[in-house]
Amino acid sequence: QVQLVESGGGLVQVGGSLRLSCAASGRTFSMYSMGWFRQAPGKEREFVAGITWNYGYRSYADSVKGRFTISRDNAKNTVYLQMNSLKPEDTAVYYCATKESPTGVYNYWGQGTQVTVSS
């Protein structure tokens, strides 16, 4: 199994920045990629960004392109989400998750961290 622990959430004003971290432990050698997701109250969970462990290929939701950056530190088994120019609509619980193959599902999830953007 893989254990994921997120940190770095909090309250920030519109236009501000936050950096989320997701530390992985356990069977980290089985991870193919890591993703960040978010879920706002009353809404479905949505994909935010993803990165592959070996080659660092990145993907983003259109709503965060140009504002969010995903990165990884393989030595620390940690993935980061740098969030800039935050908007009220970015308010959500943010989760990291991992999958073991390109076509697999995200089967390990963290507990989530709250991000609140105040206007």
C-alpha positions in Angstrom: 0.0 0.0 0.0 0.9 3.7 -0.4 0.2 6.2 2.3 -0.3 9.9 1.3 -0.3 12.9 3.6 -1.1 16.4 2.3 -0.1 19.6 4.0 0.0 23.3 3.2 -3.6 24.3 3.0 -5.0 27.3 4.7 -6.8 30.6 4.3 -5.5 33.1 1.7 -6.8 36.3 0.1 -7.7 36.6 -3.5 -4.6 36.8 -5.6 -2.5 35.1 -3.0 -0.4 32.0 -3.2 -0.2 28.7 -1.4 2.0 25.6 -1.8 0.6 22.2 -1.1 2.7 19.2 -0.4 1.9 15.5 -0.6 4.4 13.1 1.0 4.2 9.4 0.0 5.4 6.4 2.0 5.0 2.6 1.7 5.2 1.0 -1.7 6.3 4.1 -3.4 8.2 2.1 -6.1 4.8 1.1 -7.5 3.7 4.7 -8.2 3.4 5.7 -11.8 2.0 9.2 -11.4 0.5 11.5 -8.8 -2.5 13.7 -9.1 -4.0 16.6 -7.3 -7.8 16.7 -7.1 -10.2 19.1 -5.4 -13.8 19.0 -4.2 -15.8 22.1 -3.4 -19.0 22.0 -1.3 -21.9 20.7 -3.3 -19.7 19.8 -6.3 -18.1 16.7 -7.6 -14.4 16.0 -7.2 -12.4 17.3 -10.1 -8.9 16.7 -11.5 -6.5 19.7 -11.0 -3.0 18.5 -12.0 -0.9 15.4 -12.5 2.7 14.4 -12.9 4.5 11.2 -13.8 7.2 10.0 -11.4 9.8 8.9 -14.0 9.7 11.6 -16.7 7.8 14.4 -14.9 5.2 14.8 -17.6 2.6 17.3 -16.4 -1.0 17.9 -17.1 -3.4 20.5 -15.8 -7.1 21.3 -15.8 -7.9 24.3 -18.0 -9.2 26.2 -15.0 -5.7 26.3 -13.3 -3.4 26.4 -16.3 -0.9 29.3 -16.0 -1.7 29.7 -12.3 -0.8 26.3 -10.7 2.4 24.3 -11.1 2.9 20.7 -10.1 6.3 19.4 -9.3 8.0 16.5 -7.6 11.0 15.6 -5.5 11.7 11.9 -6.2 14.3 11.7 -3.4 11.7 12.8 -0.9 8.7 11.0 -2.5 6.9 14.3 -2.4 4.8 16.1 -4.9 4.0 19.8 -4.7 1.3 22.1 -6.0 2.2 25.7 -6.2 -0.9 27.8 -6.5 -0.7 31.4 -7.5 -3.2 34.1 -8.4 -5.8 32.2 -6.3 -9.5 32.9 -6.9 -12.5 32.3 -4.7 -13.5 29.4 -7.0 -10.3 27.6 -6.0 -11.8 27.1 -2.5 -12.0 23.4 -1.9 -10.6 20.4 -0.1 -7.5 19.4 -2.1 -6.5 15.7 -2.3 -3.5 14.0 -3.7 -3.7 10.5 -5.2 -1.5 8.1 -7.0 -2.0 5.4 -9.6 0.3 2.5 -10.6 -0.1 2.6 -14.4 -1.0 5.0 -17.2 -4.4 3.4 -17.7 -5.0 2.6 -14.0 -7.2 4.4 -11.6 -6.1 6.5 -8.7 -6.3 4.0 -6.0 -4.5 5.6 -3.1 -5.7 8.9 -1.6 -4.7 11.3 1.0 -7.0 12.7 3.7 -7.2 16.1 2.1 -6.3 19.7 3.0 -8.6 22.7 3.0 -7.9 25.7 0.9 -10.0 28.7 1.4 -9.7 31.8 -0.8 -11.4 34.9 0.7 -12.5 37.9 -1.4 
